[in-house]
Amino acid sequence: MKAAYELDDVLTRNDVAVVVVDPTEGPSEELVRGLAEWARRLDLVVVCDLGSDASARYPRDLVTGLREALPQRGVVAVLAADETGGRHELLAVANLVEEGSIAVVVSLAGDPAPVAQRLGRHLKTDAVLTVGPAGPVGPTPD
């Protein structure tokens, strides 16, 4: 992924990043490769919604792609039922990060940005980024 936003600036201050991905298209090989590269350098939480067809195909393909790219790492999907990400989901994601797994959090409430922001606060990171179809675009707005 060619970055409009410089990930190295974030990595100097954080060891975990929360990344919102835009599911308007299926997860491209380039996106999965880029996320896998980031996951080799830091702990990673990916946040998305169900995608345009609401069939869960997008998060399933994203999890599968990351598992294939990083067979040595656990990749686990977590459902966030509301826009804030409930207490149980926050704790589950924190535990996954602690054990070195990649959490793919699927927001069932639509816009994944509020879930990502809450996860970022819970994980004490200011590295909450948005990745669009063309690659990283910068910090996720509050």
N, C-alpha and C positions, 0 to 999 in steps of 0.2 A: 504494500500500500504506500503510495507516495503521499507524504504528509504535508498538508497545508499548515498543520499544527505540529510543532516540534515535540515529539514524545520525549526526547532526552531531557528537555527542560523539566518535564513532569517527573521523570525517573530520579532526578537528583534530589527530589523532595519526598518521594513516596516509594513504597514497595508494593502497593496494591493500586490497581486502576479499575474503575467502574466504567464500562463502555456501553453506550446506547447504540444499537445498530438499527438501521432503517430497513424494514422488511418489505419495501415496495417491490423489490425483485427478490428472487431466490438468493440464498447466500452464495455468492460467486466463489470460485476457487481462489481468486486474489484476496477476497475478504477473509476467507478461512486461513489462508497462508499468512496474511498479515496479523490476524489475531493470534495464531499459533506462535509467530515470531515474538509478539509481545509477551505471550504466556511463558516463553523461554526465559524472559528477562525479569518478570515480576509476577505477582499474584494477580489473577484476572477474574473479574466478574463481568459477564456480558448480560445486558438487559435488552429485551425486545418485546414486541407484542405478537399476537398470533399471525399477523400478516394480512394481506388484502382479502384472502379467501376465508379467513378465520377457521381454517381446517387444522391448524397446528403443524402443517407441512413445513413452514419456514423454521420454527424452532427445532423440529425433529431433524431436518437436514443440517442445520447449524451444529447441533450436538453430534450428529454422525460425522460430519466433516472434521470437527475438532478432535473427536476420538480417533479418527484415522490419522490425522496429522500429528497427534501427540499420544501415541499408544501407551506411553509410560505414565501419563497423568490421568487422574480421574476427571471425567466431565459429567456433571449431574445437572439435570433440569429441575428447577424449583418454580412452582406456580405462585404468583402473587395475586391474590383474589381482589384486592382493592388498590387504589392508586397510591396508598402510602406504604404498601408492603407491610403486612402484619408483623407483630412481635415474633411469632413462631418462625416466619420466613426469614426475618432478619437474623435470628439466632442460628437458623440452619445454614444460611449463607456464610455467616462468620465462622461457624465450625468447619464448613467446607474449605474456606480460605485458609484457616489455621492448619488443616491437614494437607494442604497443597493441591487441592482439587480446583478445577475451574467450574464456577457456578454459572449456568445459563438461566437467568431469571426471566420468566415469561409473565408479562403483565396482562392479566385478563380484563383489566379496567380500561384498556385503550392505550393512551399516551404513556410510554414507558419512562419519560423524563422525570416525573415526580418520584417514581419508585427508585430510579437511579440516584437522584439527589438524596433521598432518605438513606439508601444503602451507603452512599459516600459518607454521610454524616456518621452513621453507625460504625463504619469501618475506619473512621477518622482519616480519610484521605480527601485531598482537594483535587485529585485526579479523576474527575468525572467528565468523560469525553463523549462526543457524538461522532459516529462514523456514518457518513452518507454513502451513496452508491459509488462516488468517486474517491473515497478514502476518508481519513480523519479530517474533520472540519473545525474542531476546536472544543472548548469547554461547553458542557451542557448548561443551558441557561436555567436559573432557579425558577 
